[in-house]
């Protein structure tokens, strides 16, 4: 950020070379990061400059030799599949050595912090649960199988890098014990005298995060831990309010708990990290949803993971950052949809013509993507 020295009541400055103004009245502290304008978010460096600041590692650390365990929601499954397809070593793959573990077979359904904590408590601490809590997406009961517990323990202890994704704060639990289900309660076992729906609180989720961190550090002190928040919204709420407002509250509870936990713990643990997938999807892209308004457009997901690969993974990423950025912006209305089709088919002149009347930032962006894709061809 470049600060000007003009006289007057307004502070004049530049962000990414673009002029902005703010009142001089207030002391702004040691750290002052202004909210980006829409133009700031056109540039290929937008995510690096305005989302990843304060969260990116000093250098990529994930190599093909890094043992990764990733689970916690459907978004975590996308992360696992992306990394595995690029020959990174994700331990909890369904077709891998630990494919029978629940974190491999059903990890996408462990979307609340209780479900994540339960896997660490069960596998590493040997905790026994008084109630049957674990059902897969077909409502089939999954028991506390000792062989699977030992396999889960082995996978968790072998991991160098945990990627844990939180998805929702709405939970179903046993009234008497307070123990929480992976998912909702199956229709054929639901008993209103035994089971209750509730919204887990900020303090409960904060406590769960602390417990997850404590257990990992006890058993695997040098491993890296990354938390993410899934941008995928609730499919439905069991609250007597709209799903949109319930989802907003659900995500806010988790994000606030994560922020408090990370702010307090990161200064003492250099191997604790956050990947802002939620913020990239929700704040950078406008028309981000598929028609069902639950599934994120694949081009946006691919951009999130391409950015992750550029920041966190060693070696050459399969897709350039400018290419992934243009592809996602074409899919979300930030650029004409046909631009990426032209680039992909080598019709570079047509791609340039398609943005000839657009801003210089967008024209430069397409030029960057063109050069990147040309270098891949030759």
C-alpha positions as a printed NumPy array, in Angstrom:
array([[  0.   ,   0.   ,   0.   ],
       [  1.418,   3.38 ,  -1.047],
       [  0.561,   6.389,   1.158],
       [  0.456,   9.924,  -0.205],
       [  1.416,  13.08 ,   1.738],
       [ -1.32 ,  15.414,   0.533],
       [ -2.737,  17.973,   2.946],
       [ -6.422,  17.95 ,   3.869],
       [ -8.845,  15.775,   5.834],
       [ -8.493,  12.716,   3.591],
       [ -5.747,  10.142,   3.577],
       [ -4.951,   9.38 ,  -0.051],
       [ -3.265,   6.111,  -0.879],
       [ -2.915,   3.44 ,  -3.525],
       [ -3.724,  -0.256,  -3.35 ],
       [ -2.442,  -2.302,  -6.304],
       [ -1.769,   0.998,  -8.078],
       [ -5.394,   2.155,  -7.704],
       [ -6.237,   5.386,  -5.888],
       [ -8.287,   5.225,  -2.69 ],
       [ -9.193,   7.609,   0.115],
       [ -9.965,   7.377,   3.831],
       [-10.462,   9.872,   6.644],
       [ -7.33 ,  10.904,   8.53 ],
       [ -9.233,  11.25 ,  11.803],
       [ -8.444,   7.859,  13.257],
       [ -5.277,   6.262,  14.541],
       [ -4.971,   3.094,  12.467],
       [ -2.522,   1.082,  14.541],
       [  0.513,  -0.901,  13.469],
       [ -1.411,  -3.094,  11.034],
       [ -3.966,  -1.535,   8.71 ],
       [ -5.243,  -3.537,   5.747],
       [ -7.998,  -1.848,   3.758],
       [-10.893,  -3.748,   2.24 ],
       [-10.27 ,  -4.252,  -1.503],
       [-12.423,  -2.587,  -4.113],
       [-13.942,  -4.573,  -6.966],
       [-11.132,  -3.365,  -9.222],
       [ -8.568,  -4.643,  -6.712],
       [-10.119,  -8.08 ,  -7.131],
       [ -9.654,  -8.159, -10.916],
       [ -5.911,  -8.756, -10.752],
       [ -4.401, -12.238, -10.726],
       [ -2.633, -11.263,  -7.488],
       [ -5.93 , -10.357,  -5.796],
       [ -6.109, -13.464,  -3.62 ],
       [ -2.439, -13.281,  -2.69 ],
       [ -2.66 ,  -9.589,  -1.805],
       [ -6.087,  -9.404,  -0.193],
       [ -6.95 , -12.858,   1.181],
       [ -3.789, -14.835,   1.873],
       [ -1.923, -12.032,   3.612],
       [ -0.95 , -13.25 ,   7.074],
       [ -1.836, -16.866,   6.268],
       [  0.591, -17.959,   3.539],
       [  3.709, -19.97 ,   4.452],
       [  7.179, -18.569,   3.885],
       [  7.815, -21.319,   1.335],
       [  5.951, -24.371,  -0.02 ],
       [  6.262, -27.347,   2.317],
       [  4.046, -30.115,   0.891],
       [  6.035, -32.498,  -1.302],
       [  5.081, -35.877,  -2.82 ],
       [  6.774, -37.429,   0.222],
       [  4.58 , -35.561,   2.721],
       [  2.03 , -37.812,   4.42 ],
       [ -1.332, -36.012,   4.401],
       [ -4.574, -36.761,   6.228],
       [ -7.525, -34.591,   5.136],
       [-11.119, -34.954,   6.317],
       [-14.017, -33.064,   7.852],
       [-16.568, -32.24 ,   5.124],
       [-17.384, -32.674,   1.448],
       [-14.991, -29.791,   0.775],
       [-12.209, -31.744,   2.511],
       [-12.93 , -34.632,   0.149],
       [-12.364, -32.278,  -2.785],
       [ -8.993, -31.296,  -1.286],
       [ -8.04 , -34.962,  -0.844],
       [ -8.989, -35.898,  -4.393],
       [ -7.199, -32.902,  -5.895],
       [ -3.937, -33.661,  -4.084],
       [ -4.128, -37.406,  -4.746],
       [ -4.645, -36.848,  -8.491],
       [ -1.444, -34.8  ,  -8.478],
       [  0.505, -37.635,  -6.868],
       [  0.643, -36.162,  -3.389],
       [  0.49 , -38.778,  -0.653],
       [ -2.972, -38.594,   0.917],
       [ -3.105, -41.419,   3.464],
       [ -6.876, -41.609,   3.891],
       [ -7.774, -42.397,   0.292],
       [-10.551, -44.945,  -0.187],
       [ -8.328, -47.106,  -2.387],
       [ -5.259, -46.772,  -0.158],
       [ -3.697, -48.837,   2.612],
       [ -5.978, -47.217,   5.19 ],
       [ -9.032, -47.169,   2.945],
       [-11.19 , -49.008,   5.488],
       [-10.907, -46.232,   8.057],
       [-13.928, -44.045,   8.649],
       [-11.893, -40.926,   7.877],
       [-11.333, -42.424,   4.403],
       [-14.788, -43.87 ,   3.746],
       [-16.963, -41.253,   5.439],
       [-14.659, -38.309,   6.151],
       [-16.847, -35.956,   4.114],
       [-19.676, -36.509,   6.607],
       [-17.689, -35.434,   9.664],
       [-18.628, -31.817,   9.12 ],
       [-19.033, -30.641,  12.73 ],
       [-16.157, -30.156,  15.156],
       [-17.505, -32.83 ,  17.504],
       [-17.294, -35.494,  14.794],
       [-13.712, -34.51 ,  13.984],
       [-12.723, -34.539,  17.653],
       [-14.323, -37.963,  18.14 ],
       [-11.996, -39.535,  15.567],
       [ -8.903, -38.248,  17.378],
       [-10.272, -39.197,  20.807],
       [-11.277, -42.674,  19.644],
       [ -8.201, -43.517,  17.578],
       [ -5.427, -41.907,  19.625],
       [ -6.856, -41.777,  23.149],
       [ -8.946, -44.95 ,  23.075],
       [-12.093, -43.137,  24.184],
       [-15.259, -45.239,  24.356],
       [-18.643, -43.694,  23.579],
       [-21.754, -44.715,  25.481],
       [-24.088, -44.285,  22.521],
       [-24.095, -45.3  ,  18.859],
       [-23.273, -42.04 ,  17.083],
       [-21.837, -42.841,  13.703],
       [-24.029, -43.369,  10.631],
       [-22.929, -43.013,   7.027],
       [-24.801, -41.032,   4.36 ],
       [-27.161, -43.989,   3.83 ],
       [-27.972, -43.998,   7.576],
       [-26.124, -47.299,   8.051],
       [-24.652, -47.683,  11.536],
       [-20.857, -47.8  ,  11.724],
       [-19.696, -49.434,  14.94 ],
       [-16.641, -48.871,  17.113],
       [-14.611, -51.543,  15.35 ],
       [-11.242, -52.112,  17.049],
       [ -9.437, -53.039,  13.84 ],
       [-10.626, -49.848,  12.178],
       [ -9.622, -47.879,  15.274],
       [ -6.087, -49.244,  15.072],
       [ -5.907, -48.493,  11.344],
       [ -7.104, -44.948,  12.013],
       [ -4.513, -44.577,  14.753],
       [ -1.764, -45.734,  12.398],
       [ -2.844, -43.278,   9.683],
       [ -3.075, -40.353,  12.097],
       [  0.319, -41.119,  13.635],
       [  1.92 , -41.463,  10.192],
       [  0.625, -38.073,   9.053],
       [  2.971, -35.128,   8.569],
       [  0.183, -32.727,   7.622],
       [ -3.424, -32.666,   8.831],
       [ -6.001, -30.731,   6.806],
       [ -9.193, -30.426,   8.855],
       [-12.264, -28.779,   7.355],
       [-15.204, -27.601,   9.442],
       [-18.597, -27.362,   7.773],
       [-21.472, -26.623,  10.147],
       [-22.372, -25.891,  13.746],
       [-25.882, -27.396,  13.71 ],
       [-25.783, -30.809,  15.429],
       [-27.957, -33.649,  16.688],
       [-27.109, -35.109,  20.088],
       [-28.243, -37.457,  22.856],
       [-30.196, -35.574,  25.501],
       [-28.759, -37.551,  28.426],
       [-25.077, -37.694,  27.476],
       [-24.72 , -34.697,  25.152],
       [-22.768, -36.86 ,  22.707],
       [-23.066, -35.673,  19.111],
       [-23.855, -37.597,  15.918],
       [-21.817, -37.416,  12.734],
       [-24.928, -36.433,  10.839],
       [-28.639, -36.203,  11.646],
       [-30.465, -39.013,  13.463],
       [-31.751, -41.803,  11.17 ],
       [-35.531, -41.796,  10.829],
       [-35.945, -45.355,  12.132],
       [-34.052, -44.702,  15.379],
       [-35.178, -41.158,  16.138],
       [-36.783, -40.78 ,  19.558],
       [-37.735, -37.254,  20.695],
       [-37.201, -38.324,  24.293],
       [-33.596, -39.307,  23.537],
       [-32.446, -37.077,  20.704],
       [-32.307, -33.327,  20.282],
       [-31.272, -30.819,  17.663],
       [-29.265, -27.76 ,  18.664],
       [-26.838, -25.175,  17.387],
       [-23.427, -25.715,  18.935],
       [-22.021, -22.541,  20.445],
       [-18.872, -20.564,  19.802],
       [-17.417, -21.689,  23.142],
       [-18.187, -25.352,  22.431],
       [-16.491, -25.227,  19.048],
       [-13.553, -23.322,  20.488],
       [-13.166, -26.019,  23.141],
       [-13.304, -28.747,  20.472],
       [-10.597, -27.021,  18.433],
       [ -8.373, -26.781,  21.484],
       [ -8.913, -30.463,  22.235],
       [ -8.126, -31.506,  18.649],
       [ -4.926, -29.472,  18.768],
       [ -3.97 , -30.841,  22.201],
       [ -4.413, -34.473,  21.138],
       [ -2.446, -34.028,  17.91 ],
       [  0.391, -32.294,  19.705],
       [  0.461, -34.997,  22.377],
       [  0.818, -37.834,  19.867],
       [  2.395, -36.13 ,  16.835],
       [  4.148, -32.989,  18.088],
       [  5.947, -31.979,  14.885],
       [  3.12 , -32.419,  12.378],
       [  1.618, -29.454,  10.578],
       [ -2.059, -28.751,  11.208],
       [ -4.234, -26.755,   8.818],
       [ -7.831, -25.774,   9.461],
       [-10.225, -24.648,   6.749],
       [-13.879, -23.627,   6.718],
       [-16.06 , -25.115,   3.998],
       [-17.975, -22.538,   1.922],
       [-20.632, -25.154,   1.061],
       [-23.902, -24.02 ,   2.71 ],
       [-26.442, -26.034,   4.668],
       [-28.743, -28.144,   2.515],
       [-31.458, -27.47 ,   5.113],
       [-31.804, -26.205,   8.661],
       [-33.841, -27.733,  11.466],
       [-34.31 , -24.302,  13.035],
       [-37.624, -22.418,  12.63 ],
       [-35.891, -19.76 ,  10.507],
       [-34.815, -19.501,   6.872],
       [-31.964, -21.709,   5.742],
       [-30.035, -18.687,   4.461],
       [-30.004, -16.937,   7.842],
       [-29.32 , -20.207,   9.679],
       [-26.384, -20.91 ,   7.39 ],
       [-24.986, -17.441,   8.019],
       [-25.08 , -18.07 ,  11.769],
       [-23.635, -21.575,  11.386],
       [-20.61 , -20.352,   9.444],
       [-20.115, -17.299,  11.673],
       [-19.931, -19.462,  14.797],
       [-17.264, -21.677,  13.258],
       [-15.256, -18.828,  11.737],
       [-15.261, -16.877,  15.001],
       [-14.171, -19.95 ,  16.966],
       [-11.416, -20.634,  14.445],
       [-10.182, -17.06 ,  14.571],
       [-10.04 , -16.944,  18.363],
       [ -8.302, -20.321,  18.499],
       [ -5.771, -19.452,  15.793],
       [ -5.045, -15.981,  17.172],
       [ -4.293, -17.411,  20.604],
       [ -2.397, -20.53 ,  19.515],
       [ -0.432, -19.669,  16.365],
       [  2.118, -17.446,  18.165],
       [  3.173, -20.524,  20.154],
       [  2.823, -23.082,  17.344],
       [  4.5  , -22.256,  14.054],
       [  3.082, -25.428,  12.501],
       [ -0.545, -24.345,  12.915],
       [ -2.155, -22.878,   9.8  ],
       [ -5.385, -21.686,   8.181],
       [ -6.33 , -21.877,   4.504],
       [ -9.003, -19.253,   3.676],
       [-11.009, -21.286,   1.17 ],
       [-14.232, -19.86 ,   2.621],
       [-13.12 , -16.273,   2.052],
       [-11.782, -16.937,  -1.447],
       [-15.068, -18.436,  -2.595],
       [-17.415, -16.054,  -0.791],
       [-15.607, -12.723,  -1.213],
       [-13.634, -12.953,  -4.44 ],
       [-16.1  , -14.524,  -6.879],
       [-19.589, -13.174,  -7.567],
       [-21.629, -15.808,  -9.424],
       [-19.974, -18.712,  -7.621],
       [-22.823, -21.226,  -7.295],
       [-24.228, -23.925,  -9.531],
       [-27.998, -23.778, -10.066],
       [-28.743, -25.642,  -6.823],
       [-26.937, -22.863,  -4.898],
       [-25.082, -25.468,  -2.847],
       [-22.412, -26.784,  -5.149],
       [-19.627, -24.396,  -6.01 ],
       [-18.811, -24.098,  -9.688],
       [-15.955, -26.49 , -10.501],
       [-13.883, -23.696, -12.041],
       [-13.955, -21.832,  -8.708],
       [-13.044, -24.975,  -6.761],
       [-10.194, -25.623,  -9.177],
       [ -8.937, -22.081,  -8.695],
       [ -8.984, -22.452,  -4.894],
       [ -6.936, -25.636,  -5.151],
       [ -4.594, -24.235,  -7.82 ],
       [ -3.876, -21.318,  -5.498],
       [ -3.319, -23.808,  -2.668],
       [ -0.919, -25.774,  -4.86 ],
       [  1.055, -22.649,  -5.803],
       [  1.358, -21.527,  -2.175],
       [  1.763, -24.802,  -0.308],
       [  3.091, -27.487,  -2.679],
       [  6.563, -28.005,  -4.09 ],
       [  7.158, -28.737,  -7.759],
       [  5.444, -27.239, -10.782],
       [  1.642, -26.97 , -10.529],
       [ -0.318, -28.574, -13.341],
       [ -2.184, -25.336, -14.067],
       [ -0.796, -21.821, -14.036],
       [ -2.34 , -19.332, -11.631],
       [ -3.314, -16.855, -14.369],
       [ -4.946, -19.643, -16.362],
       [ -6.952, -20.859, -13.359],
       [ -7.919, -17.281, -12.483],
       [ -9.182, -16.465, -15.982],
       [-11.046, -19.782, -16.144],
       [-12.814, -19.085, -12.843],
       [-13.624, -15.479, -13.754],
       [-15.088, -16.578, -17.094],
       [-17.323, -19.045, -15.243],
       [-18.509, -16.466, -12.706],
       [-19.18 , -13.444, -14.919],
       [-15.928, -11.591, -14.309],
       [-14.949, -12.083, -17.956],
       [-16.874, -13.11 , -21.102],
       [-17.456, -16.901, -20.894],
       [-16.027, -17.533, -24.361],
       [-12.616, -16.05 , -23.468],
       [-11.358, -19.188, -21.777],
       [-12.695, -21.387, -24.577],
       [-10.706, -19.31 , -27.052],
       [ -7.551, -19.566, -24.935],
       [ -7.947, -23.296, -24.401],
       [ -8.335, -23.952, -28.127],
       [ -5.392, -21.718, -29.048],
       [ -7.548, -18.936, -30.549],
       [ -5.54 , -16.269, -28.761],
       [ -6.466, -13.431, -31.111],
       [-10.176, -14.088, -30.576],
       [ -9.627, -14.102, -26.815],
       [ -7.977, -10.687, -27.019],
       [-10.8  ,  -9.332, -29.195],
       [-13.4  , -10.575, -26.699],
       [-11.983,  -8.288, -23.988],
       [-10.918,  -5.397, -26.226],
       [-13.576,  -3.119, -24.693],
       [-12.965,  -4.274, -21.121],
       [-10.722,  -2.598, -18.547],
       [ -6.957,  -2.595, -18.928],
       [ -6.737,  -4.826, -15.838],
       [ -8.853,  -7.491, -17.518],
       [ -6.995,  -7.181, -20.821],
       [ -3.688,  -7.603, -19.001],
       [ -5.076, -10.612, -17.167],
       [ -6.051, -12.351, -20.403],
       [ -2.62 , -11.56 , -21.826],
       [ -0.965, -13.163, -18.781],
       [ -3.087, -16.283, -19.156],
       [ -2.329, -16.425, -22.884],
       [  1.432, -16.309, -22.298],
       [  1.14 , -18.912, -19.567],
       [ -0.849, -21.289, -21.757],
       [  1.425, -20.717, -24.756],
       [  4.439, -21.683, -22.653],
       [  2.707, -24.943, -21.762],
       [  2.154, -25.735, -25.433],
       [  5.741, -25.233, -26.563]])
